[in-house]
Amino acid sequence: MKGSFQIARFANIPVLVHWSFALIFLWVVYVGFQEGWEWKAIGWSVLFVIALFVCVVLHEFGHALTARRYGVRTRDIILSPIGGVARLDRLPENPVQEFYVAVAGPMVNVGIMAALSPYFLLVSSATREQLLSILRQYVGISDNVFVRDLTPFDFFIFGLVMLNGMLAVFNMLPAFPMDGGRVLRALLSIPLGRMKATRIAAWFGQFLAVLLVVYGFREGSPITIFIGIFVFFMAANEYRMVRIDDILSKHTVADLLRPVFTRFYEKDTMERVAEAVAHGWEKHFIIVDEWQRPVGTLPEERIVQAVQQGAFDEPTEKFMLPCADALRLHDSLRDVFMHVQQHNTHLFPVYDHAERLVGVLDTDMLFQFIKMRQRPRFAALRSIRANA
């Protein structure tokens, strides 16, 4: 994510923080001044926010380390003001494995609650009764406790226990992108298969999202409305991504191979490349050395950059990017798509079983391929042909 920087690395997984995370601390200080808090109270509030996001990081590590058991790599964990996310390379296709990966995060929050709860056995009965009074009032039950002399540390531990419980419950809502949506999909996948299970889970999540939006308007809660809208579109996006995954898993690089392509040498000038773009249809090019071995790629934006700088006499090697990993004819398009998402690659060299360069795979063609096969008319035509 742009604007993020690394603050730590655990279990070989980078932990990044988005710059906007600092806005939370500025907001806490601002509220503290507005409410007339003492510096001590503001300090405890800042410490609580830090502790809460440590719990969020542990939640994400629950997902990441469980996924690692099933051979799934986690690229990083990113913290932002709206929470954390562990960016997995993929989700396990085995429903049982996906179930365990999904529930691992909320179970970490439950574990934190269990670890902190013995504190309430050590405090006085009067303190326990006051904390129970706060809990009862929070859930809408009135009580007769009006005087509270709790210490900041009492509030600190109580708040962490309560919010970890809320994180566990909220994340288990059966709607994408929450963990509960993935749990529901995993359970439905066992009898129905991943595609149909995702469609049902997405519909159910969108239904809950609509309820959240209606509730938000009724209660005048902009945050609830925002969450509902976010969940609605994330559910649709999850189904779209699974559809793409299903489409691409049935095709290989050979289906999109472009055997005819223009190549340039490292010492060729950018003027030659610009002429090729102006008079041809290719936008991205392979750069080869004197032995015809691919050494780099020249995407359209680099060519535009050279033209804007008037660098027509410069060699292609000055503007080329490192060559993408080579593909084989039998490689799955699904794996190619995952690579493109992670590295924003434009062009791949493709080799046959004899290690001969037989063509290229252009990611523009890949996206067009996906777009075409997602259209209902194309799906209907393919069904007719299959039944003919």
N, C-alpha and C positions, 0 to 999 in steps of 0.2 A: 504494500500500500504506500503510495506517495506521501511524503511528509512524515514518515515513521523512522525512528532510529533505535538501534539495539541498546538495551540496558543490561541484559544478562544472557546467559546461555546455560541451560541445564539439560542433562541427558542428551547433549549434542543438538538441542532444539533452541534456536534463537528466540528470545523474548523481546518484542519490539513495542514501543510506545508511540502513538501518534501525537503530534505536537499539540493537538486540540485537547489532549488529556489535561494539560495545565490549566485549562479553563475551569475545571472542577474546583481546583484549589483557589483560584481567583474568586469563583462564585461563593465558596465557603467563607472566605475572608470578607467579601462584600456583605453577605447576609449577617455575619457576625457584627460588623460595624453598624449595619442598619438596625439590628436588634439590641445594640448596646452591650454585646457580650464582652467579658473580660478576655485578655489575651490568653489566659489559661484555658478558657472554654474553646476559643478558636483553635488553639494548639491540639486539644483533645479531638476536636472535629476533624482536623486535617489528618491526625494519626488514624482516626477511624476510617476515613476514606482510603488511606493507604492500606490498612488492614483488610478492608473489604475487597479491594482489587487484588490483593495477594490471594484471597479466597477465590476470586474469579480466575486467576492464573492457575491455581491448583485444580480448579474445575476443568480447565482446558487441558491441563496435563493428564487428567484422568482419561480424557478422550485420546490424547496423543499416545500415551504409553500403552493403552489397551490396543489401539490400532497397530502399534509397532509389533505387538505379539502376533498379529496376523499378516505381517509383512507390508504394512502400509506406512509410508514415510510421512512425517509432518514437516512441512517446509519451515513454518515458524508459527509463533503465537503473537497476535497483535492486540494491544490494549487501546481502547478509544473511550470517549466519554459514555458511549452507550453499551459498553461491555467488552468482552473479549471474544476472540475467535481463533481456533486452531485450524490452520490451513493444511488440510490433509491432501496428499496427492490424489487420493480417490477414497471412496468408501468401500468396505468389503462387500462383495456381491453375495456372499453367503449370508442369508437372513439372520442366522443365529449369531454370527460374528458381528453383523451390523447392530443387532440388539445389544450386545455386550458393550460395543464402542459407544453407543448412544446413552446407555444408562450409567456408564462409568462416571460421567461428569456430575450428574445429580447425586450419585452415591458418595462422591467426594464431599459435597456439601453436607450430606447427612453425617458423614464421618466427622467433619469439623464440628457439627452440632454435638455429636456424642462426646467428642474430646473436650469441649468447653463446658458442657452441662454439669459435670461434677462440681464446678465452682459454686453452684447454687446450693450444694449440700454443705458447704463450708461457711456460708454467711449465716447471719442470725435469722430467726424465724420472722422477725419484723421486716427485715430486708426482703425476704422471700415473698412475704405478703404484699409488700409494695410493688415488687416486680410483677407478681400475678395480677395486681390491680391494673398496671399499665397494659398487660396482655388482654385482660377482660375488656378494658375500655377500647382497645384497638379493634377488637372484634365486635364491638357494639353492645357489650354487656355492662350495665351500670353496677357500681359497688359503692361501699361506704368509706373507702380510704381516700382521704383528701390531703393529708400531710405526708410529704416525702422528704427524707433526708438521705437519699442515696448518694454514694460517692461517684465521681466521674468514672472510676474503674468499674463500678457496678453497671453503670449505663453502657460502658464500652463492651463488656462481655455479653450483657443482655442483648445489645444491639447486634453484635456479631452472630449470636445464636439465632435471633429472630430473622435476620436478613439471609443467613444461609438456608434457613427453612424456606423462606420466600423464594430464593433462587432455585432450590430443588423443586418446589411445587410449580413455579412459573415455567421452568424449563421442561417439565413433564406435560405441559399442555399439548394435546395431540394435534399440533399444527406446525408445519414448516415455517421458519427454520429452527424452531425449538427442538430439543432432543426428543420430546414426546411425539413429534411428527415422525421422526425416524424410527422410534420404537413401534409406533402404529404401522408404518410401512413394513418394518421387518416382520412383525407378527402376521400381517396380511400376505406377505410374500411367500410364506411357507405353503399355504394352500392355493394362492392365486397367481403367483409369479410376480416378478419385480415391477413390470410395466403396469399391470392392472392394479397392483397394490399401491403404486405411486399415484395413479389417477384417483383412486378412492381416497387416499390420505390427503391429497391436494384439495379435492372437493370438500372434504370434512374440515380441513384447515381454513378454507375460504369461508365456509359457513360460520365457523367460530369468529373469523375476522369481521364478518358483517355484524355479528352480535356485539363484538367489541366496539365497533364504530357507532352502532345504535346506542349502546350503553354510554359511550363517551359523550354523544350529543345530549343524551338525557340528563347526565350528571354534570354537563359543562366541563368535561375533562379533555383538553386538547391532547395531552400525552396519551390517553387511552385511544383517542381517535387516530393519532399518528401510529401507534402500535398496531391497531387494527388494519390500517391501510398498508403498513409495512408487511404484515403477515399475509395479507391477501395477495400482494404481488410476489412475495417470496415463494408462496405455495405454487403460483403459476409458473415461476421460474424454475422451481425444482422439477416440475413435471416436464417442462420444455427440455431441461438438461438431460433427464432420463430418456426422453424420446430421441434426442440427438445421440446419446450413448447407444441406444438400441439400434438406431439406423446404422451408425458407423461400425458397430461390432460385426455387422454382416458383410462388410466390404474391406478390401485390402488396398494397398498402395497401387497395385497393378490396375485397379479400376479407374484411377485418376492420373495415371502416368502420362506425362507430356513428353513423347520421345523426340520431338523436334523443338530445339531451343537454341537461343543465341548465347554464345559464350565469348568472354573477352579475356585478354591477357592482363597481367598485373601492370604492364607498361603501356597498355593502350590508353589513349587520352579520353578524358571525359567528353570531349567533343564528339567522338565516335559513338559513345553511349547515348548522348543527347540526340544524335541523328537517328539512331536505332529506335528510340522512343517516339520521335516525331513521325517516322515513316512506317512504324510497325505497330503491333498490338501488345507486345510484351512490356511489362512494367518493372519486373525484377529479373536480375541476371546473375549467372554464375561466373565467377572469376577463376581462371585456371593459371597454373604455372606453365613453364615451357614443356613440361612432360604431360600436359593435359590433365593434371590432377587438380581438382577443385581446392582452392585455398581461401575462398571468401565469397560473399554474396553482395550484390549491389541493389538494395531496395529502392523503390521509387522516391522515398523522402530524401535519401542521400543524393540521388540524381538531381532532384529539385534544389537541394541545398547547393550543389556545385554550380548549377545554372544561375542561381541568385547571386552567388559570389563571383560569377564570371570566370570560374576556374576551368575553362575549356581545355587549357593546355596541361592541366595536372593529370597525373596517372591515376588509373582506377584504384590502385592499391591505397591511395591516400583517403579515399572515401568508402572503401568496402568495409563490410563487417566480417567478423570471423565466420568461417563456414559452419553451417548447421550440421548436426549429426547426420551421417549418411543413413538412408533408408534402404530396405530391401523390398523386393516386389511383394513378398508374402506378409509384410508387416501390416498390422491392423490399423485402419484409419482412426479408430478410437484412440489408440496410443499416440498417433500423430496429433490429433486434436488436443489431447492433454498437454503435449509438449508445446504446441502453439500457444495455449492459454498461459502457460508458465513462462515462456521465453519470448513471445511475440516474434516468432520466426516467420519470414516471408517465403522462403524458397529452400527446398531440400534437394540435394543430389540423390539419385536413386540408382542402386546397383543390382545386377542380377546375381544368380548363384555362383557365377564364375568371376565375380568381383569386377565386372565391366560396367562402366557408367552408361546406362541405357536411357536416361532421361531425367526429368525433374518433376517435383510435385510443388505446384504453386498454391499457396494457402488461399488466394483469392478464389481459385477453382474449388477448393475444399469448402469454403463458406457458401459458394453458389450451389454446390452439390447438396449441402445440408438444407439450404433454403428451398430448393426444388422438391426434395423428398419430404418436406414438412407440409407441403401444400395438399389439401384434401383432394383436389382434382388429380394430382399425380398418384396419390395413394389409390384412388378409385380405378385409374387406368391400369396400375400395376396389378390390382386385384382381378380385373377383367382378363388381362393377359395370362395371369396364373391359372385362371379357370378355363381358359380357351382350349 
